[in-house]
Amino acid sequence: MAIYKLHINGRSYQADVEPDTPLLWVLRDNFGLVGTKYSCGIGACGACTVHVNGQAMRSCTLPVAAVGTQKVITIEGLSANGDHPVQKAWDEVDVAQCGYCQSGQIMTAAAFLKSNPKPTADQIDNAMHGNICRCGAYHRIKEAVKLASTKA
């Protein structure tokens, strides 16, 4: 076990865990940040997506030891009041069905739009293709990402 000092959502946290513990479990089990979801456990579905230094990363396969002093943002830290342009677009388009994948979808979309604020439809498809939606709401997800790009 080792003590890791992490910078998450603008706050400092400390966890005494094994170095290979996935960031996902540190967030959920040690810090109570349960908005980041577990689904596949192999980084294939995107439900566990967080931002690490502004980049969308799969937290289920990212060992806590690899995080170091990088800044981590979870869905809880994306905006104080749920008013990030992507979150607002998600509500406006009424994307969610079961909602399980939504935090990962939103985090992926937010990181993508930060690097590409005026994407084409094909660029949106390419950016979001690695996030799986069990309900098949892909059309509404794409529509919300496009809408968010007009609000930022």
Phi and psi restraints in degrees (value plus and minus 20) as a CYANA .aco file:
   2 ALA   PHI    -164.6  -124.6
   2 ALA   PSI     137.2   177.2
   3 ILE   PHI    -115.8   -75.8
   3 ILE   PSI     105.9   145.9
   4 TYR   PHI    -134.6   -94.6
   4 TYR   PSI     110.0   150.0
   5 LYS   PHI    -122.4   -82.4
   5 LYS   PSI      97.2   137.2
   6 LEU   PHI    -138.2   -98.2
   6 LEU   PSI     128.1   168.1
   7 HIS   PHI    -127.5   -87.5
   7 HIS   PSI      83.8   123.8
   8 ILE   PHI    -146.4  -106.4
   8 ILE   PSI     105.8   145.8
   9 ASN   PHI      33.0    73.0
   9 ASN   PSI      16.9    56.9
  10 GLY   PHI      60.8   100.8
  10 GLY   PSI     -14.9    25.1
  11 ARG   PHI    -141.5  -101.5
  11 ARG   PSI     137.8   177.8
  12 SER   PHI    -115.7   -75.7
  12 SER   PSI     116.0   156.0
  13 TYR   PHI    -150.0  -110.0
  13 TYR   PSI     139.1   179.1
  14 GLN   PHI    -157.4  -117.4
  14 GLN   PSI     114.4   154.4
  15 ALA   PHI    -155.4  -115.4
  15 ALA   PSI     118.7   158.7
  16 ASP   PHI    -124.2   -84.2
  16 ASP   PSI      74.0   114.0
  17 VAL   PHI    -160.1  -120.1
  17 VAL   PSI     148.3   188.3
  18 GLU   PHI     -87.3   -47.3
  18 GLU   PSI     126.2   166.2
  19 PRO   PHI     -79.3   -39.3
  19 PRO   PSI     -49.6    -9.6
  20 ASP   PHI    -110.9   -70.9
  20 ASP   PSI     -12.6    27.4
  21 THR   PHI     -84.7   -44.7
  21 THR   PSI     106.2   146.2
  22 PRO   PHI     -81.4   -41.4
  22 PRO   PSI     120.7   160.7
  23 LEU   PHI     -71.9   -31.9
  23 LEU   PSI     -58.0   -18.0
  24 LEU   PHI     -70.7   -30.7
  24 LEU   PSI     -67.8   -27.8
  25 TRP   PHI     -93.6   -53.6
  25 TRP   PSI     -50.3   -10.3
  26 VAL   PHI     -86.4   -46.4
  26 VAL   PSI     -65.4   -25.4
  27 LEU   PHI     -78.5   -38.5
  27 LEU   PSI     -69.9   -29.9
  28 ARG   PHI     -95.9   -55.9
  28 ARG   PSI     -72.4   -32.4
  29 ASP   PHI    -103.0   -63.0
  29 ASP   PSI     -55.1   -15.1
  30 ASN   PHI    -111.8   -71.8
  30 ASN   PSI     -53.7   -13.7
  31 PHE   PHI    -133.9   -93.9
  31 PHE   PSI     -23.8    16.2
  32 GLY   PHI      50.8    90.8
  32 GLY   PSI      -2.0    38.0
  33 LEU   PHI    -110.8   -70.8
  33 LEU   PSI      64.9   104.9
  34 VAL   PHI    -114.8   -74.8
  34 VAL   PSI     -13.4    26.6
  35 GLY   PHI     -87.8   -47.8
  35 GLY   PSI     -47.9    -7.9
  36 THR   PHI    -100.7   -60.7
  36 THR   PSI     103.7   143.7
  37 LYS   PHI    -120.2   -80.2
  37 LYS   PSI     131.4   171.4
  38 TYR   PHI    -116.9   -76.9
  38 TYR   PSI     114.8   154.8
  39 SER   PHI    -158.6  -118.6
  39 SER   PSI     -96.6   -56.6
  40 CYS   PHI    -109.2   -69.2
  40 CYS   PSI     -51.4   -11.4
  41 GLY   PHI      59.5    99.5
  41 GLY   PSI     -18.0    22.0
  42 ILE   PHI    -145.8  -105.8
  42 ILE   PSI      -7.5    32.5
  43 GLY   PHI      55.5    95.5
  43 GLY   PSI      -2.5    37.5
  44 ALA   PHI    -115.8   -75.8
  44 ALA   PSI     -41.4    -1.4
  45 CYS   PHI    -123.1   -83.1
  45 CYS   PSI     -47.7    -7.7
  46 GLY   PHI      70.9   110.9
  46 GLY   PSI     -23.3    16.7
  47 ALA   PHI     -82.1   -42.1
  47 ALA   PSI     -44.7    -4.7
  48 CYS   PHI    -116.9   -76.9
  48 CYS   PSI      -4.8    35.2
  49 THR   PHI     -85.7   -45.7
  49 THR   PSI     111.9   151.9
  50 VAL   PHI    -151.7  -111.7
  50 VAL   PSI     152.4   192.4
  51 HIS   PHI    -121.8   -81.8
  51 HIS   PSI     111.3   151.3
  52 VAL   PHI    -141.2  -101.2
  52 VAL   PSI      92.3   132.3
  53 ASN   PHI      30.9    70.9
  53 ASN   PSI      20.4    60.4
  54 GLY   PHI      65.6   105.6
  54 GLY   PSI     -26.3    13.7
  55 GLN   PHI    -119.7   -79.7
  55 GLN   PSI     117.4   157.4
  56 ALA   PHI     -89.0   -49.0
  56 ALA   PSI     106.1   146.1
  57 MET   PHI    -154.3  -114.3
  57 MET   PSI     128.7   168.7
  58 ARG   PHI    -106.9   -66.9
  58 ARG   PSI      91.6   131.6
  59 SER   PHI     -96.1   -56.1
  59 SER   PSI     -35.1     4.9
  60 CYS   PHI     -94.3   -54.3
  60 CYS   PSI     -38.6     1.4
  61 THR   PHI    -136.5   -96.5
  61 THR   PSI     -17.7    22.3
  62 LEU   PHI    -114.7   -74.7
  62 LEU   PSI      89.4   129.4
  63 PRO   PHI     -85.3   -45.3
  63 PRO   PSI     121.4   161.4
  64 VAL   PHI     -77.4   -37.4
  64 VAL   PSI     -52.6   -12.6
  65 ALA   PHI     -83.4   -43.4
  65 ALA   PSI     -44.1    -4.1
  66 ALA   PHI    -102.5   -62.5
  66 ALA   PSI     -32.5     7.5
  67 VAL   PHI     -95.6   -55.6
  67 VAL   PSI     -64.2   -24.2
  68 GLY   PHI      36.8    76.8
  68 GLY   PSI    -149.3  -109.3
  69 THR   PHI    -116.2   -76.2
  69 THR   PSI     -10.8    29.2
  70 GLN   PHI     -85.6   -45.6
  70 GLN   PSI     131.3   171.3
  71 LYS   PHI    -107.0   -67.0
  71 LYS   PSI     108.1   148.1
  72 VAL   PHI    -129.7   -89.7
  72 VAL   PSI     113.5   153.5
  73 ILE   PHI    -141.8  -101.8
  73 ILE   PSI     108.2   148.2
  74 THR   PHI    -123.4   -83.4
  74 THR   PSI     157.0   197.0
  75 ILE   PHI     -78.1   -38.1
  75 ILE   PSI     -52.6   -12.6
  76 GLU   PHI     -86.2   -46.2
  76 GLU   PSI     -45.9    -5.9
  77 GLY   PHI    -121.9   -81.9
  77 GLY   PSI     -18.8    21.2
  78 LEU   PHI     -82.6   -42.6
  78 LEU   PSI     -61.3   -21.3
  79 SER   PHI    -175.1  -135.1
  79 SER   PSI     130.3   170.3
  80 ALA   PHI     -87.5   -47.5
  80 ALA   PSI     -53.3   -13.3
  81 ASN   PHI    -142.0  -102.0
  81 ASN   PSI      -1.5    38.5
  82 GLY   PHI      48.2    88.2
  82 GLY   PSI       7.9    47.9
  83 ASP   PHI    -131.2   -91.2
  83 ASP   PSI       0.5    40.5
  84 HIS   PHI     -82.5   -42.5
  84 HIS   PSI     124.6   164.6
  85 PRO   PHI     -72.6   -32.6
  85 PRO   PSI     -55.5   -15.5
  86 VAL   PHI     -89.4   -49.4
  86 VAL   PSI     -62.1   -22.1
  87 GLN   PHI     -84.0   -44.0
  87 GLN   PSI     -60.6   -20.6
  88 LYS   PHI     -84.6   -44.6
  88 LYS   PSI     -61.7   -21.7
  89 ALA   PHI     -85.4   -45.4
  89 ALA   PSI     -58.6   -18.6
  90 TRP   PHI     -77.7   -37.7
  90 TRP   PSI     -64.3   -24.3
  91 ASP   PHI     -86.9   -46.9
  91 ASP   PSI     -64.9   -24.9
  92 GLU   PHI     -82.5   -42.5
  92 GLU   PSI     -60.0   -20.0
  93 VAL   PHI    -102.5   -62.5
  93 VAL   PSI     -35.5     4.5
  94 ASP   PHI      40.4    80.4
  94 ASP   PSI      35.1    75.1
  95 VAL   PHI     -87.5   -47.5
  95 VAL   PSI     -67.8   -27.8
  96 ALA   PHI     -85.1   -45.1
  96 ALA   PSI     118.4   158.4
  97 GLN   PHI    -131.6   -91.6
  97 GLN   PSI    -106.5   -66.5
  98 CYS   PHI     -95.4   -55.4
  98 CYS   PSI     -49.3    -9.3
  99 GLY   PHI      66.6   106.6
  99 GLY   PSI     -25.7    14.3
 100 TYR   PHI     -81.4   -41.4
 100 TYR   PSI     -60.5   -20.5
 101 CYS   PHI    -105.1   -65.1
 101 CYS   PSI     -27.1    12.9
 102 GLN   PHI     -81.2   -41.2
 102 GLN   PSI     -60.6   -20.6
 103 SER   PHI     -83.0   -43.0
 103 SER   PSI     -61.5   -21.5
 104 GLY   PHI     -86.7   -46.7
 104 GLY   PSI     -60.1   -20.1
 105 GLN   PHI     -82.5   -42.5
 105 GLN   PSI     -67.0   -27.0
 106 ILE   PHI     -83.5   -43.5
 106 ILE   PSI     -63.6   -23.6
 107 MET   PHI     -85.4   -45.4
 107 MET   PSI     -58.5   -18.5
 108 THR   PHI     -84.5   -44.5
 108 THR   PSI     -66.5   -26.5
 109 ALA   PHI     -83.0   -43.0
 109 ALA   PSI     -61.7   -21.7
 110 ALA   PHI     -83.6   -43.6
 110 ALA   PSI     -63.7   -23.7
 111 ALA   PHI     -85.9   -45.9
 111 ALA   PSI     -61.3   -21.3
 112 PHE   PHI     -81.5   -41.5
 112 PHE   PSI     -68.3   -28.3
 113 LEU   PHI     -87.9   -47.9
 113 LEU   PSI     -46.3    -6.3
 114 LYS   PHI     -86.2   -46.2
 114 LYS   PSI     -56.7   -16.7
 115 SER   PHI    -109.5   -69.5
 115 SER   PSI     -39.9     0.1
 116 ASN   PHI    -162.3  -122.3
 116 ASN   PSI      60.5   100.5
 117 PRO   PHI     -89.1   -49.1
 117 PRO   PSI     -37.9     2.1
 118 LYS   PHI    -149.4  -109.4
 118 LYS   PSI      47.0    87.0
 119 PRO   PHI     -97.5   -57.5
 119 PRO   PSI     137.7   177.7
 120 THR   PHI    -104.5   -64.5
 120 THR   PSI     149.1   189.1
 121 ALA   PHI     -80.4   -40.4
 121 ALA   PSI     -60.8   -20.8
 122 ASP   PHI     -85.9   -45.9
 122 ASP   PSI     -58.1   -18.1
 123 GLN   PHI     -85.8   -45.8
 123 GLN   PSI     -57.6   -17.6
 124 ILE   PHI     -83.2   -43.2
 124 ILE   PSI     -67.2   -27.2
 125 ASP   PHI     -76.0   -36.0
 125 ASP   PSI     -66.4   -26.4
 126 ASN   PHI     -84.7   -44.7
 126 ASN   PSI     -60.2   -20.2
 127 ALA   PHI     -89.5   -49.5
 127 ALA   PSI     -55.3   -15.3
 128 MET   PHI    -117.0   -77.0
 128 MET   PSI     -25.9    14.1
 129 HIS   PHI     -81.8   -41.8
 129 HIS   PSI     -43.8    -3.8
 130 GLY   PHI    -104.6   -64.6
 130 GLY   PSI     -22.8    17.2
 131 ASN   PHI    -121.3   -81.3
 131 ASN   PSI     102.9   142.9
 132 ILE   PHI    -114.3   -74.3
 132 ILE   PSI     115.8   155.8
 133 CYS   PHI    -135.2   -95.2
 133 CYS   PSI      95.3   135.3
 134 ARG   PHI     -81.4   -41.4
 134 ARG   PSI     -49.1    -9.1
 135 CYS   PHI    -107.1   -67.1
 135 CYS   PSI     -32.3     7.7
 136 GLY   PHI      57.4    97.4
 136 GLY   PSI      11.7    51.7
 137 ALA   PHI    -104.6   -64.6
 137 ALA   PSI      10.4    50.4
 138 TYR   PHI     -80.0   -40.0
 138 TYR   PSI     -58.1   -18.1
 139 HIS   PHI     -82.5   -42.5
 139 HIS   PSI     -64.8   -24.8
 140 ARG   PHI     -90.2   -50.2
 140 ARG   PSI     -53.8   -13.8
 141 ILE   PHI     -81.6   -41.6
 141 ILE   PSI     -68.9   -28.9
 142 LYS   PHI     -80.7   -40.7
 142 LYS   PSI     -62.5   -22.5
 143 GLU   PHI     -82.2   -42.2
 143 GLU   PSI     -61.0   -21.0
 144 ALA   PHI     -88.6   -48.6
 144 ALA   PSI     -59.4   -19.4
 145 VAL   PHI     -83.3   -43.3
 145 VAL   PSI     -63.7   -23.7
 146 LYS   PHI     -81.7   -41.7
 146 LYS   PSI     -64.2   -24.2
 147 LEU   PHI     -82.1   -42.1
 147 LEU   PSI     -63.5   -23.5
 148 ALA   PHI     -80.5   -40.5
 148 ALA   PSI     -53.2   -13.2
 149 SER   PHI     -86.4   -46.4
 149 SER   PSI     -40.1    -0.1
 150 THR   PHI    -109.7   -69.7
 150 THR   PSI     -33.0     7.0
 151 LYS   PHI    -117.6   -77.6
 151 LYS   PSI     -39.8     0.2
